[in-house]
Structure formats: structure tokens, C-alpha cells
Amino acid sequence: MDVGVVPVRWAPRRMVAFAPEEVRGWVVKRYGISATRPSPPDRVVEAARVAVGASLPEAYPDALSCAFSVLHEDPDGCYVVVGWWSPNRVILHTRTWISEWADPGVWQPAQGGATACIWEMVALAAERDAWVRHVVRPDVPDLAGYLAATISGEF
């Protein structure tokens, strides 16, 4: 499936924050965006867990292992952006996956090095700001504050 070729007309899309989850030693903040309804349905949210699990490396033994995912259902398919912070807390690693509506649990890496669309970047920007505010700047990271710092609404 090609990324970025289907014409898109901009309109606000609804973003929701889901509860964080633990995945193989990682704490993962989760967001959902839908172009067609208030929130992605449970079957698509469940399918996104596959992409998250396939993205994350082994948890860091001596550093915070924090990540986030942005599930986005679009008319042409589903996307999941998975981001995780490096052990030194200043580098963001990402993988972006795409699946077709026929089987949203079968994820393929997004082609052409695609990272995120304009709606997904809202969550990425918010995650950057929350990470700096609660983890990077303080002498002692405030993991609870970071996990509580989410966004939702129309963007």
C-alpha cells in the first residue's frame, strides 16, 4: 500500500488518549485517531498492539523504558506510529506501520520512510513536550506526571 498518494481533504479529526499499557517491560502511552468516528473500534485498537510489540526493542535494564503509540484509522487504511525514547532520554526512535481494512492486524512497514501525518504529529509534539517537562528537565524523572500528560480533542 502506497503512503501519501491518496488525495486528502483536511478536516479536524478526533484524538483520544487510551490508558497506558505495559508491553515487555515498556510503559506505552496510547492514542487513537479516527477520520470517520469518535474513536477507533476495539478490534482496531487490539490489532495495533501487534505493531507496538513488533517495534519495541528489549526494555532497558538500567534506564526508563517509555514509549507511545498513535493509532490512526483513515479511509485508506490503518496506521500506527510507535515511538520510544533512548536510554539517554533525548533521542526518539520511531516505526510506522500500515494495514489494510481487510485485515487490520496484518501490519507492514510504511513505505518510503513515512513517519507521521499532520494529525499524528499532534500527538508526537505533545509527547515531546511532556517528556521534556516531566522526565528530561527534572533532576528526578516524574514518570507518573509524564503518563498523566495526555491530549485529546479535535485537531
C-alpha positions as CSV (number, residue, x, y, z in Angstrom):
1,M,0.0,0.0,0.0
2,D,1.4,3.4,-1.0
3,V,1.6,6.1,1.6
4,G,0.8,9.7,0.8
5,V,-0.7,9.3,-2.7
6,V,-4.4,9.2,-1.9
7,P,-5.8,12.8,-2.1
8,V,-6.9,14.0,1.4
9,R,-9.0,17.0,2.2
10,W,-8.1,18.4,5.6
11,A,-10.8,18.4,8.3
12,P,-10.4,18.1,12.1
13,R,-10.0,14.6,13.4
14,R,-10.8,13.4,16.9
15,M,-7.9,12.1,19.1
16,V,-8.4,10.1,22.3
17,A,-5.9,9.0,24.9
18,F,-6.2,5.4,26.0
19,A,-4.8,4.1,29.3
20,P,-1.1,3.3,29.2
21,E,-0.1,-0.4,29.0
22,E,2.9,-2.4,29.9
23,V,4.5,-4.3,26.9
24,R,7.5,-6.5,27.6
25,G,8.9,-4.1,30.2
26,W,8.0,-0.9,28.4
27,V,5.4,1.5,29.6
28,V,3.4,2.6,26.5
29,K,1.2,5.6,26.3
30,R,-1.5,5.2,23.6
31,Y,-3.5,7.5,21.4
32,G,-6.2,6.8,18.8
33,I,-7.3,9.0,15.9
34,S,-10.2,8.4,13.5
35,A,-11.2,10.1,10.3
36,T,-14.7,8.6,10.4
37,R,-15.8,8.2,14.0
38,P,-15.1,9.4,17.6
39,S,-12.6,6.7,18.3
40,P,-11.1,3.6,16.6
41,P,-13.1,0.5,17.5
42,D,-11.8,-2.2,19.9
43,R,-10.8,-4.6,17.1
44,V,-8.5,-2.0,15.5
45,V,-7.1,-0.9,18.9
46,E,-6.4,-4.6,19.7
47,A,-4.8,-5.0,16.2
48,A,-2.5,-2.1,16.9
49,R,-0.9,-3.9,19.9
50,V,0.7,-6.2,17.3
51,A,2.6,-3.3,15.7
52,V,3.6,-1.9,19.1
53,G,5.0,-5.3,20.2
54,A,6.9,-5.7,16.9
55,S,8.5,-2.3,17.2
56,L,10.0,-2.1,20.7
57,P,13.4,-3.5,21.4
58,E,14.3,-5.2,24.7
59,A,13.5,-3.0,27.7
60,Y,16.5,-1.1,29.1
61,P,17.8,-2.8,32.2
62,D,19.1,0.5,33.8
63,A,17.0,3.3,32.3
64,L,13.4,4.3,31.8
65,S,11.7,2.2,29.1
66,C,9.0,4.5,27.9
67,A,7.2,4.5,24.6
68,F,4.0,5.7,22.9
69,S,1.8,4.7,20.0
70,V,-0.6,6.6,17.8
71,L,-3.2,4.5,16.1
72,H,-4.9,6.3,13.2
73,E,-7.7,4.9,11.2
74,D,-8.0,6.6,7.8
75,P,-10.3,5.9,4.9
76,D,-7.4,4.2,3.0
77,G,-6.2,2.0,5.9
78,C,-4.9,2.0,9.4
79,Y,-1.6,3.4,10.6
80,V,0.3,3.0,13.8
81,V,3.2,5.2,14.7
82,V,5.3,3.8,17.6
83,G,7.9,6.0,19.3
84,W,10.3,5.1,22.1
85,W,12.9,7.1,24.0
86,S,16.6,6.2,24.1
87,P,18.3,5.3,27.4
88,N,19.8,8.8,27.5
89,R,16.3,10.3,27.3
90,V,16.9,12.7,24.4
91,I,16.5,10.6,21.2
92,L,13.2,9.4,19.8
93,H,13.1,6.2,17.7
94,T,10.1,5.6,15.6
95,R,8.5,2.9,13.4
96,T,5.4,3.5,11.3
97,W,3.2,0.7,10.2
98,I,0.2,0.4,7.9
99,S,-2.5,-2.2,7.4
100,E,-5.5,-2.5,5.1
101,W,-9.1,-2.6,6.2
102,A,-9.5,-6.2,5.0
103,D,-7.2,-7.3,7.9
104,P,-6.1,-4.5,10.3
105,G,-4.0,-7.0,12.2
106,V,-1.5,-7.5,9.4
107,W,1.0,-4.7,9.6
108,Q,3.6,-3.7,7.1
109,P,6.3,-1.1,7.5
110,A,5.1,2.2,5.9
111,Q,6.8,2.7,2.6
112,G,9.2,5.5,1.6
113,G,10.4,6.2,5.2
114,A,7.0,7.7,6.1
115,T,6.9,8.8,9.7
116,A,3.7,10.6,10.6
117,C,0.9,12.6,9.1
118,I,-0.2,16.1,10.3
119,W,-2.8,14.6,12.7
120,E,-0.4,12.1,14.2
121,M,2.2,14.8,14.6
122,V,-0.1,16.5,17.2
123,A,0.4,13.5,19.5
124,L,4.2,13.4,18.7
125,A,4.6,17.1,19.6
126,A,2.6,16.7,22.8
127,E,4.7,13.6,23.8
128,R,7.9,15.6,23.2
129,D,6.7,18.4,25.4
130,A,5.5,16.0,28.2
131,W,8.7,14.1,28.1
132,V,10.9,17.2,28.4
133,R,8.7,18.6,31.2
134,H,8.4,15.5,33.3
135,V,11.4,13.4,32.5
136,V,14.3,15.3,31.0
137,R,14.3,18.6,32.9
138,P,13.7,17.4,36.5
139,D,16.6,16.0,38.5
140,V,14.4,13.1,39.3
141,P,12.1,12.0,36.5
142,D,8.4,12.2,37.3
143,L,7.1,9.1,35.5
144,A,3.5,9.5,36.9
145,G,3.4,13.1,35.7
146,Y,4.6,12.0,32.2
147,L,2.0,9.2,32.0
148,A,-0.8,11.6,33.1
149,A,0.2,14.3,30.5
150,T,-2.0,13.3,27.5
151,I,-4.1,15.1,25.0
152,S,-7.4,14.5,23.4
153,G,-9.8,16.5,21.3
154,E,-10.3,17.6,17.7
155,F,-7.2,18.6,15.9
